[in-house]
C-alpha cells in the first residue's frame, strides 16, 4: 500500500518521534505515567502504542532527559533541564527547516 508523502511525514512526526511529546508534557509540570497516552491523544491527536511509550520513557530517563517523581502519590515524570534544552534544540531546528521550505 502506497502512503502519500504527507502521510509518511505525519507518521514520522508522531509515533516515531514520541520523545518530543513526552518532553513537552513534562516541561512545565510532572505528568502521571498512567495518563500519558490520554494526554498525548488530547493534545496531539494520536494514541501512541503502550510498549513504545514505556520504551521511550526508559530511554529518556537513562539519558537524563526526564526524571522520576511522585505527583498526587502516583508515579510521575518531569522533564529535566537537559530535556528542556533538547526540546528547545528541536524547536530551533524545526523553525530553520520551515524557513528554508518557505523560500
Backbone bond lengths (Angstrom), bond angles and torsions (degrees), N, CA, C in turn:
res aa  C-N    CA-C-N  psi(-1)  N-CA   C-N-CA  omega(-1)  CA-C   N-CA-C  phi
1 X - - - 1.453 - - 1.530 108.77 -
2 X 1.299 116.08 130.51 1.455 122.22 -178.73 1.527 110.29 -86.82
3 X 1.327 115.05 129.78 1.463 120.25 174.90 1.520 108.01 -102.47
4 X 1.299 115.63 139.06 1.459 119.52 177.99 1.520 109.74 -67.21
5 X 1.322 117.63 158.00 1.466 119.42 177.03 1.531 112.64 -56.61
6 X 1.317 117.60 -37.89 1.469 120.17 179.36 1.519 110.86 -66.08
7 X 1.328 117.72 -40.84 1.466 121.50 178.11 1.528 110.13 -62.86
8 X 1.323 117.07 -43.15 1.472 120.74 177.95 1.522 110.53 -61.12
9 X 1.337 116.18 -43.69 1.465 120.37 179.42 1.526 110.82 -60.75
10 X 1.324 116.54 -46.27 1.464 120.46 179.52 1.525 111.54 -61.70
11 X 1.326 116.92 -41.27 1.468 120.69 178.08 1.530 111.07 -60.86
12 X 1.312 116.25 -43.78 1.461 120.06 -177.60 1.518 113.31 -74.59
13 X 1.310 117.42 -21.86 1.464 118.67 178.36 1.518 112.23 -93.22
14 X 1.296 117.43 0.49 1.469 120.21 178.09 1.517 109.72 -112.73
15 X 1.295 117.44 -100.09 1.468 122.86 -173.22 1.532 113.30 -55.07
16 X 1.313 117.49 -38.48 1.465 119.54 -175.59 1.520 112.96 -79.74
17 X 1.311 117.39 -7.54 1.464 122.29 175.18 1.519 109.84 -128.64
18 X 1.293 115.02 46.75 1.459 122.36 -176.38 1.520 113.02 -60.30
19 X 1.317 116.91 -28.36 1.462 121.39 -178.87 1.526 111.58 -56.35
20 X 1.327 117.33 -34.88 1.466 121.21 -179.48 1.520 110.09 -58.56
21 X 1.306 116.79 -48.05 1.464 122.33 -174.94 1.527 111.53 -70.86
22 X 1.318 116.04 -35.43 1.465 120.07 178.67 1.529 109.92 -68.32
23 X 1.323 117.62 -45.42 1.462 119.75 177.52 1.527 110.90 -62.16
24 X 1.320 116.69 -39.04 1.465 120.37 179.25 1.531 111.00 -62.55
25 X 1.331 116.80 -45.28 1.468 120.12 -178.09 1.522 112.25 -60.95
26 X 1.331 117.35 -31.82 1.450 120.43 -176.53 1.515 115.10 -99.02
27 X 1.320 117.40 7.08 1.471 117.75 -174.10 1.516 113.52 -73.49
28 X 1.320 118.86 -28.46 1.461 121.28 -177.88 1.525 113.75 -110.42
29 X 1.325 116.56 -21.54 1.468 119.98 -179.32 1.523 109.99 -160.00
30 X 1.334 116.09 163.94 1.453 120.61 177.40 1.531 109.57 -64.17
31 X 1.317 114.97 151.29 1.463 119.28 172.41 1.522 108.34 -127.77
32 X 1.312 114.59 137.65 1.466 121.57 -179.45 1.524 108.61 -77.68
33 X 1.311 115.36 131.23 1.464 120.54 -176.98 1.524 111.82 -58.01
34 X 1.321 117.27 -39.39 1.463 120.88 -178.61 1.527 112.57 -60.71
35 X 1.322 117.09 -25.14 1.470 121.40 -175.80 1.525 113.86 -99.89
36 X 1.315 117.43 -0.06 1.463 119.58 -170.55 1.529 113.52 -62.15
37 X 1.325 117.40 -44.65 1.464 119.66 -179.10 1.525 110.82 -63.30
38 X 1.321 117.11 -41.20 1.460 121.09 178.56 1.517 112.21 -65.13
39 X 1.332 116.73 -39.44 1.472 120.69 178.44 1.523 110.95 -65.00
40 X 1.335 116.62 -40.92 1.465 119.95 178.50 1.520 110.04 -65.12
41 X 1.324 117.18 -42.45 1.459 120.30 177.57 1.529 110.65 -61.87
42 X 1.313 116.56 -44.41 1.464 121.84 -178.22 1.537 112.11 -64.78
43 X 1.323 117.46 -45.27 1.462 121.22 -174.76 1.528 113.78 -86.78
44 X 1.343 117.10 -33.42 1.464 119.31 -170.23 1.531 114.24 -122.43
45 X 1.312 117.77 4.20 1.472 123.19 172.49 1.527 115.67 63.50
46 X 1.324 117.76 34.38 1.460 119.60 168.79 1.522 108.38 -150.80
47 X 1.320 114.89 151.33 1.458 121.44 -177.68 1.529 108.41 -108.26
48 X 1.337 117.14 109.02 1.461 119.09 -177.51 1.523 113.04 -75.08
49 X 1.303 114.55 157.76 1.455 123.65 177.24 1.527 109.46 -68.74
50 X 1.324 117.87 134.27 1.470 122.73 -177.62 1.527 112.70 -59.22
51 X 1.320 116.43 -43.15 1.461 120.27 179.85 1.518 110.50 -62.33
52 X 1.330 116.70 -44.75 1.462 120.79 -179.59 1.530 110.84 -63.62
53 X 1.329 117.74 -38.77 1.466 121.44 177.74 1.525 109.62 -59.10
54 X 1.332 117.24 -48.64 1.462 120.94 -179.37 1.529 111.45 -62.31
55 X 1.314 115.90 -41.14 1.457 121.28 179.62 1.533 110.95 -62.97
56 X 1.326 116.84 -45.38 1.464 121.42 -179.19 1.530 110.44 -67.79
57 X 1.333 117.40 -41.69 1.467 120.00 176.60 1.524 110.71 -58.08
58 X 1.319 116.32 -44.59 1.463 121.22 -180.00 1.529 110.65 -60.43
59 X 1.325 116.14 -48.62 1.468 120.05 -178.28 1.523 112.07 -65.29
60 X 1.326 116.94 -40.14 1.468 119.86 177.90 1.528 111.24 -64.60
61 X 1.321 115.93 -38.62 1.458 119.29 178.71 1.533 110.53 -68.19
62 X 1.320 117.33 -42.00 1.464 120.86 178.95 1.530 111.39 -62.88
63 X 1.327 116.63 -34.20 1.456 121.19 178.72 1.519 113.64 -84.88
64 X 1.330 116.05 1.54 1.464 123.72 179.42 1.536 113.23 63.45
65 X 1.345 115.51 32.67 1.457 120.69 174.98 1.525 110.58 -89.54
66 X 1.328 116.31 -22.65 1.462 122.81 173.93 1.521 107.91 -135.01
67 X 1.325 116.30 160.24 1.458 119.38 175.14 1.518 109.23 -136.82
68 X 1.333 114.19 151.34 1.457 121.16 -179.73 1.515 110.43 -74.38
69 X 1.302 113.58 151.87 1.452 120.61 175.12 1.517 108.91 -161.54
70 X 1.294 115.86 -167.01 1.466 122.31 176.13 1.519 108.19 -126.68
71 X 1.306 115.86 141.20 1.452 121.83 175.49 1.520 106.39 -141.39
72 X 1.301 116.10 122.03 1.466 121.51 -176.10 1.526 110.29 53.13
73 X 1.313 115.87 43.24 1.469 126.68 179.66 1.533 113.83 57.06
74 X 1.337 116.67 25.69 1.464 121.13 175.51 1.513 109.14 -121.91
75 X 1.325 116.26 156.32 1.449 122.48 178.43 1.530 109.52 -62.51
76 X 1.318 115.27 128.80 1.455 120.25 -176.76 1.524 110.09 -142.43
77 X 1.307 115.53 168.59 1.458 122.45 175.37 1.518 109.13 -130.73
78 X 1.331 114.37 157.55 1.464 121.05 172.28 1.525 107.05 -140.00
79 X 1.315 116.11 147.67 1.456 121.73 179.37 1.526 109.59 -74.77
80 X 1.318 116.37 132.39 1.463 121.82 178.95 1.531 109.74 -81.69
81 X 1.317 116.68 174.00 1.470 120.69 176.10 1.527 110.69 -60.44
82 X 1.326 116.38 -39.01 1.468 121.26 176.99 1.531 110.23 -60.84
83 X 1.322 116.93 -41.43 1.456 121.65 178.43 1.521 112.00 -67.17
84 X 1.323 116.48 -38.64 1.469 120.77 178.18 1.522 110.75 -65.55
85 X 1.335 116.53 -38.67 1.462 120.36 176.40 1.529 110.83 -63.57
86 X 1.318 116.35 -42.38 1.467 120.49 179.29 1.529 110.72 -63.57
87 X 1.324 116.52 -41.24 1.459 120.96 177.69 1.526 110.39 -63.88
88 X 1.317 117.65 -41.90 1.468 121.17 178.09 1.524 110.93 -64.94
89 X 1.332 117.38 -37.91 1.464 120.90 176.40 1.528 110.79 -62.15
90 X 1.317 116.43 -40.42 1.461 120.86 177.51 1.528 110.43 -62.39
91 X 1.318 116.45 -44.44 1.469 120.68 -179.70 1.527 110.13 -61.61
92 X 1.316 117.25 -44.48 1.471 121.19 178.63 1.528 111.30 -62.22
93 X 1.315 116.31 -44.81 1.463 121.79 179.32 1.530 110.85 -61.54
94 X 1.321 116.16 -42.48 1.460 121.32 -179.70 1.527 110.82 -66.88
95 X 1.329 116.68 -40.48 1.469 120.02 178.09 1.530 110.99 -63.68
96 X 1.337 117.23 -40.86 1.470 120.83 177.21 1.517 110.92 -61.69
97 X 1.326 116.44 -43.64 1.462 120.33 178.95 1.525 110.74 -62.89
98 X 1.316 117.62 -44.35 1.463 121.24 178.82 1.519 111.14 -61.47
99 X 1.325 117.72 -41.25 1.459 120.84 177.65 1.522 110.66 -60.06
100 X 1.324 116.74 -42.42 1.474 120.46 179.05 1.521 111.68 -66.39
101 X 1.324 116.86 -38.66 1.462 120.30 -179.10 1.524 112.47 -70.48
102 X 1.316 116.79 -25.47 1.469 120.58 -179.29 1.513 113.09 -81.00
103 X 1.330 117.48 -14.37 1.486 120.88 -177.77 1.505 111.70 -86.05
